[in-house]
Amino acid sequence: MGFIGIICVIIMTVTLISIEIKTKRLIQEQAETNRKLEQLLRKERLQTRQEEHDDGSY
């Protein structure tokens, strides 16, 4: 493998590491978004149940 081959391998390695880091970041952001949505959904369900209970209807 010549000098150009080594440079290509280094560039590909850096590119793959960059993609992996970005992917992990996106996964973490998606997980955080999912947690927030889950909290909002729980809050809304509790609020709906409370309103139903207050209205006397089930």
C-alpha positions as CSV (number, residue, x, y, z in Angstrom):
1,M,0.0,0.0,0.0
2,G,1.5,3.3,-1.0
3,F,1.3,6.7,0.5
4,I,-2.0,7.6,-1.2
5,G,-3.5,4.3,0.1
6,I,-2.5,5.2,3.6
7,I,-4.0,8.7,3.3
8,C,-7.2,7.2,1.9
9,V,-7.5,4.8,4.9
10,I,-6.9,7.6,7.3
11,I,-9.6,9.8,5.6
12,M,-12.1,6.9,5.6
13,T,-11.4,6.1,9.3
14,V,-11.9,9.8,10.3
15,T,-15.1,9.9,8.2
16,L,-16.5,6.7,9.8
17,I,-15.7,8.0,13.3
18,S,-17.4,11.3,12.5
19,I,-20.5,9.5,11.2
20,E,-20.5,7.3,14.4
21,I,-20.3,10.4,16.7
22,K,-23.1,12.1,14.8
23,T,-25.3,9.0,14.9
24,K,-24.8,8.6,18.6
25,R,-25.7,12.3,19.2
26,L,-28.8,11.9,17.1
27,I,-29.8,8.8,19.0
28,Q,-29.3,10.6,22.3
29,E,-31.4,13.6,21.1
30,Q,-34.1,11.2,19.9
31,A,-34.1,9.4,23.3
32,E,-34.4,12.8,25.1
33,T,-37.3,13.8,22.8
34,N,-39.0,10.5,23.5
35,R,-38.7,11.0,27.2
36,K,-40.2,14.5,27.0
37,L,-43.1,13.2,24.9
38,E,-43.7,10.4,27.3
39,Q,-43.9,12.8,30.2
40,L,-46.3,15.1,28.3
41,L,-48.4,12.1,27.4
42,R,-48.5,10.9,31.0
43,K,-49.4,14.4,32.2
44,E,-52.2,14.6,29.6
45,R,-53.6,11.2,30.6
46,L,-53.6,12.2,34.3
47,Q,-55.3,15.5,33.4
48,T,-57.9,13.7,31.3
49,R,-58.6,11.2,34.0
50,Q,-59.0,14.0,36.6
51,E,-61.4,15.9,34.3
52,E,-63.4,12.7,33.8
53,H,-63.5,12.1,37.5
54,D,-64.5,15.7,38.2
55,D,-67.3,15.5,35.6
56,G,-68.6,12.2,37.1
57,S,-68.3,10.4,33.8
58,Y,-66.1,7.5,33.1
